[in-house]
Amino acid sequence: MRASFREQLDSLRGSLIVMGSDVTSGMRWATESLLEGDLAAASKALEIATTIRHCREEVEESVVELLVRQQPVASDLRLALASLHVAADFERMGALAEHVAKIMLMRHPVTAVPPEVAQVARQMAQIAERLAWKVTGVLETGDAALAAQLESDDDEMDELHRQMFEVLFGNWTHEVKAAVDAALLARFYERYADHAVSAAQQVVYLVTGVVPGRS
């Protein structure tokens, strides 16, 4: 039974790796749509968000089936439930990418972000993708050291979030709705990073059985 449980847990991890890859792609397409005014890219971001939502449902069903059939001991139960937390973080990251694309769609054909904002948004997007890619890497390798790197990446995101508001409170010459959009975008990218860090911590627990920061 233990061997069967491990096989199912490995299968769950495989599903999460696919979700992690989708989450990374979703933000890439969303940012391209935002900065380039690309409707096709926005459509892809929305499609990926829908796919991720369906994947989360499948993960939940798999965990329930595993718990019912395998009756795992307490330590196994914690590992199984960690999968739910990771899937939930991934779903939220997909939704945040979807929000980024929707800002572009609301403003199209007008450019959603002025030049002053676009540069910071591009940097935030690069860090967001890096975070999602690293979470997926941790899922594949179980490398806790790679997961630890996400904390410093998240600090970079926080600094860019601060820079965005410096732009907004500086010599802003654009409409109020553009400022609102920029503030929302900064929030979406920041929250995406937060969920990536949360997912990474759960992934380390999922693959090692050890909570990060605890002996």
Number of C-alpha atoms within 10 A of each C-alpha: 10 11 8 11 18 12 12 18 21 14 14 21 21 14 17 25 20 14 25 29 17 22 32 24 21 29 32 21 24 33 27 22 25 28 20 14 22 19 19 13 20 28 18 20 31 23 14 25 28 15 16 27 19 13 19 23 15 15 22 20 13 19 21 14 13 19 17 10 11 16 13 17 10 9 9 19 15 14 20 24 16 22 27 21 19 27 27 20 24 31 24 20 30 30 24 24 30 26 21 26 30 19 20 26 20 10 16 14 11 10 15 23 23 14 11 12 23 16 14 18 23 15 13 26 25 16 22 28 23 17 27 28 20 23 33 26 18 23 25 15 12 19 17 19 10 16 26 18 15 24 18 10 17 21 14 17 26 20 13 20 20 12 15 25 15 12 15 19 10 9 8 13 10 11 8 11 11 19 21 12 18 24 16 15 26 26 16 20 27 25 19 30 29 22 20 32 24 19 28 31 24 28 31 25 19 25 21 14 15 16 13 16 7 5 5
